[in-house]
Amino acid sequence: MSGHSKWHNIQKTKGAADAKRAQTFTKIAREIIVAVKEGGSGDPANNSRLAAVVAKAKAANMPNDNIKRTIDKALGAGNTDNYERITYEGYGPCGVAIIVDAMTDNRNRTASEVRHYFDKYGGNMGTTGCVSWSFTQKGVIVIDNEDMELDEEAVMLDVLEAGGDDLKNEGQAFEVYTSPEAFAAVSSALEKKKYKFLSAQLEMVPSNYVSVTSEEDVKNLQKMLDMFEDNDDVQNVWHNWEEG
């Protein structure tokens, strides 16, 4: 998995994450509402999409009361939230492949804003499928090992026993990779083992990576990604930039 370090990205944004906690919870709540509606159930045991989002919510330290309240809201007859999931694809500076995963109640507004970010910072929005072919969806769980007390072999055994596919040691964190189908079960099993998650979600993992060497391109690419992340309609941004 050269070039990809979920832990590196978490570490880099840890300070800023606290300030964005409210926005993060709002975005996850939106995912929960859509998952309940699409899956037809408010019970994670009977709705795999919801189970995956609940795992993500817990890893983000979203209070259980908030999760339950959001599920109840989604099930309520008076709920008029009408979000649709849309994926945009394109290229950033130096041909970096970017996937923008959005949930919106106004398709025209979101498409216009996403296209503007691509154009403004030296990229271009492409057609559906133009970059997603080079990504694979996987479950990614990042386990906290800041105190360096976890034994890699013991963690690997727990991961394999839970049904995980791979483990990557990042020193202060372990990255666990699963198939999309096994993600909810693996995260639940590891949670029961009292592992502390720094993040847990289904991600689009690139099969190859692009290095960006120009300082100007790095600056524009980072600004573009920040603009995507700060947009209320954008849930996730995946890219194949090999960050230093």
VEXDO-224301 format. One record per residue (C-alpha): residue number from 0; x, y, z. Coordinates in nm, 2 decimals. Layout:
! VEXDO-224301
   baba        x        y        z
    NUM        X        Y        Z
...
! end
This chain:
! VEXDO-224301
   baba        x        y        z
      0     0.00     0.00     0.00
      1     0.29     0.23    -0.07
      2     0.20     0.60    -0.08
      3    -0.11     0.56     0.13
      4    -0.11     0.64     0.50
      5    -0.44     0.71     0.66
      6    -0.26     0.77     0.99
      7    -0.04     1.04     0.82
      8    -0.35     1.23     0.71
      9    -0.51     1.19     1.05
     10    -0.20     1.31     1.23
     11    -0.17     1.61     1.00
     12    -0.53     1.73     1.06
     13    -0.57     1.63     1.43
     14    -0.56     1.98     1.56
     15    -0.80     2.12     1.30
     16    -1.03     1.82     1.35
     17    -1.14     1.95     1.69
     18    -1.26     2.28     1.54
     19    -1.45     2.09     1.27
     20    -1.62     1.84     1.51
     21    -1.96     1.99     1.47
     22    -1.94     1.99     1.09
     23    -1.81     1.63     1.10
     24    -2.11     1.52     1.31
     25    -2.35     1.70     1.08
     26    -2.21     1.52     0.77
     27    -2.22     1.18     0.95
     28    -2.58     1.25     1.06
     29    -2.67     1.31     0.69
     30    -2.50     0.97     0.60
     31    -2.70     0.80     0.87
     32    -3.03     0.94     0.74
     33    -2.95     0.83     0.38
     34    -2.84     0.49     0.50
     35    -3.16     0.43     0.70
     36    -3.37     0.54     0.40
     37    -3.18     0.34     0.14
     38    -3.14     0.03     0.37
     39    -3.50     0.04     0.48
     40    -3.41    -0.03     0.85
     41    -3.29     0.16     1.15
     42    -3.13    -0.15     1.29
     43    -2.76    -0.18     1.20
     44    -2.79    -0.56     1.23
     45    -3.03    -0.56     0.94
     46    -2.88    -0.27     0.74
     47    -2.52    -0.32     0.64
     48    -2.49     0.04     0.50
     49    -2.61     0.18     0.83
     50    -2.38    -0.05     1.03
     51    -2.08     0.09     0.83
     52    -2.19     0.45     0.90
     53    -2.24     0.38     1.27
     54    -1.89     0.24     1.29
     55    -1.76     0.56     1.13
     56    -1.97     0.77     1.37
     57    -1.83     0.59     1.68
     58    -1.47     0.63     1.55
     59    -1.54     1.00     1.52
     60    -1.65     1.00     1.88
     61    -2.01     1.10     1.79
     62    -2.21     1.04     2.11
     63    -2.44     0.73     2.11
     64    -2.74     0.96     2.19
     65    -2.67     1.16     1.87
     66    -2.65     0.84     1.67
     67    -2.98     0.71     1.81
     68    -3.15     1.04     1.78
     69    -3.05     1.07     1.41
     70    -3.17     0.72     1.33
     71    -3.51     0.79     1.51
     72    -3.53     1.11     1.30
     73    -3.47     0.92     0.98
     74    -3.75     0.67     1.07
     75    -3.99     0.95     1.17
     76    -4.29     1.01     0.94
     77    -4.23     1.39     0.96
     78    -3.87     1.37     0.83
     79    -3.85     1.56     0.50
     80    -3.47     1.55     0.45
     81    -3.42     1.45     0.09
     82    -3.05     1.40     0.02
     83    -2.91     1.21    -0.28
     84    -2.57     1.07    -0.31
     85    -2.36     1.20    -0.60
     86    -2.00     1.12    -0.70
     87    -1.78     1.36    -0.89
     88    -1.45     1.27    -1.05
     89    -1.17     1.46    -1.20
     90    -0.80     1.56    -1.19
     91    -0.60     1.80    -0.98
     92    -0.26     1.95    -1.06
     93    -0.01     1.70    -1.21
     94    -0.29     1.46    -1.30
     95    -0.37     1.37    -0.94
     96    -0.69     1.16    -0.95
     97    -0.97     1.29    -0.72
     98    -1.31     1.14    -0.63
     99    -1.56     1.37    -0.45
    100    -1.83     1.19    -0.26
    101    -2.13     1.43    -0.19
    102    -2.48     1.42    -0.04
    103    -2.70     1.70    -0.15
    104    -3.05     1.84    -0.16
    105    -2.96     2.06    -0.46
    106    -2.77     1.88    -0.73
    107    -2.71     2.20    -0.94
    108    -2.56     2.39    -0.65
    109    -2.32     2.11    -0.55
    110    -2.21     2.04    -0.91
    111    -2.14     2.41    -0.97
    112    -1.93     2.44    -0.65
    113    -1.73     2.12    -0.71
    114    -1.66     2.22    -1.07
    115    -1.55     2.57    -0.95
    116    -1.30     2.42    -0.70
    117    -1.15     2.20    -0.97
    118    -1.12     2.49    -1.22
    119    -0.99     2.74    -0.97
    120    -0.69     2.54    -0.86
    121    -0.56     2.40    -1.19
    122    -0.77     2.09    -1.22
    123    -1.07     1.98    -1.42
    124    -1.38     1.78    -1.35
    125    -1.43     1.48    -1.57
    126    -1.70     1.23    -1.65
    127    -1.82     0.95    -1.42
    128    -1.57     0.67    -1.43
    129    -1.28     0.88    -1.55
    130    -1.07     0.80    -1.24
    131    -1.27     0.56    -1.02
    132    -1.14     0.27    -1.23
    133    -0.80     0.31    -1.06
    134    -0.95     0.29    -0.70
    135    -1.09     0.00    -0.50
    136    -1.34     0.03    -0.22
    137    -1.21    -0.11     0.11
    138    -1.29    -0.08     0.47
    139    -1.02     0.11     0.65
    140    -0.99     0.11     1.03
    141    -0.71     0.31     1.20
    142    -0.63     0.18     1.55
    143    -0.46     0.42     1.80
    144    -0.12     0.30     1.92
    145     0.02     0.64     2.04
    146     0.16     0.48     2.36
    147     0.33     0.21     2.14
    148     0.20    -0.06     2.37
    149     0.02    -0.28     2.12
    150     0.20    -0.59     1.99
    151     0.18    -0.61     1.61
    152     0.15    -0.99     1.60
    153    -0.13    -0.99     1.86
    154    -0.32    -0.72     1.66
    155    -0.27    -0.91     1.34
    156    -0.42    -1.22     1.49
    157    -0.72    -1.03     1.61
    158    -0.76    -0.87     1.27
    159    -0.75    -1.20     1.09
    160    -0.97    -1.37     1.34
    161    -1.23    -1.09     1.29
    162    -1.22    -1.13     0.91
    163    -0.98    -0.85     0.81
    164    -0.75    -0.88     0.51
    165    -0.44    -0.68     0.60
    166    -0.26    -0.48     0.86
    167    -0.01    -0.20     0.82
    168     0.21    -0.08     1.10
    169     0.24     0.30     1.10
    170     0.42     0.32     1.44
    171     0.17     0.52     1.64
    172    -0.12     0.36     1.46
    173    -0.22     0.04     1.29
    174    -0.42     0.05     0.96
    175    -0.66    -0.24     0.91
    176    -0.80    -0.32     0.56
    177    -1.11    -0.52     0.50
    178    -1.35    -0.60     0.22
    179    -1.65    -0.37     0.21
    180    -1.87    -0.67     0.30
    181    -1.67    -0.75     0.61
    182    -1.61    -0.40     0.73
    183    -1.90    -0.37     0.98
    184    -1.83    -0.71     1.14
    185    -1.45    -0.65     1.16
    186    -1.50    -0.30     1.32
    187    -1.75    -0.45     1.57
    188    -1.52    -0.74     1.66
    189    -1.22    -0.51     1.71
    190    -1.43    -0.26     1.91
    191    -1.53    -0.55     2.15
    192    -1.15    -0.62     2.19
    193    -1.13    -0.26     2.33
    194    -0.92    -0.12     2.05
    195    -0.94     0.26     2.02
    196    -1.03     0.37     1.67
    197    -0.90     0.70     1.52
    198    -1.12     0.65     1.22
    199    -1.32     0.37     1.06
    200    -1.50     0.39     0.73
    201    -1.54     0.26     0.37
    202    -1.28     0.43     0.15
    203    -1.18     0.44    -0.21
    204    -0.81     0.33    -0.20
    205    -0.60     0.41    -0.51
    206    -0.40     0.14    -0.69
    207    -0.13     0.38    -0.79
    208     0.00     0.72    -0.66
    209     0.12     1.04    -0.81
    210     0.41     1.25    -0.67
    211     0.38     1.63    -0.69
    212     0.71     1.81    -0.67
    213     0.63     2.17    -0.77
    214     0.57     2.40    -0.46
    215     0.30     2.58    -0.65
    216     0.12     2.26    -0.75
    217     0.14     2.13    -0.40
    218    -0.01     2.46    -0.27
    219    -0.29     2.45    -0.53
    220    -0.37     2.08    -0.47
    221    -0.39     2.13    -0.09
    222    -0.62     2.44    -0.13
    223    -0.84     2.24    -0.37
    224    -0.87     1.95    -0.13
    225    -0.94     2.19     0.17
    226    -1.22     2.36    -0.03
    227    -1.38     2.02    -0.10
    228    -1.35     1.91     0.27
    229    -1.50     2.24     0.39
    230    -1.80     2.22     0.16
    231    -2.11     2.11     0.36
    232    -2.23     1.89     0.08
    233    -1.91     1.69     0.05
    234    -1.89     1.38     0.26
    235    -1.55     1.24     0.15
    236    -1.26     1.32    -0.08
    237    -1.04     1.04    -0.21
    238    -0.72     1.10    -0.41
    239    -0.40     0.94    -0.52
    240    -0.16     1.21    -0.42
    241     0.15     1.06    -0.26
    242     0.19     1.31     0.02
    243     0.53     1.37     0.18
! end
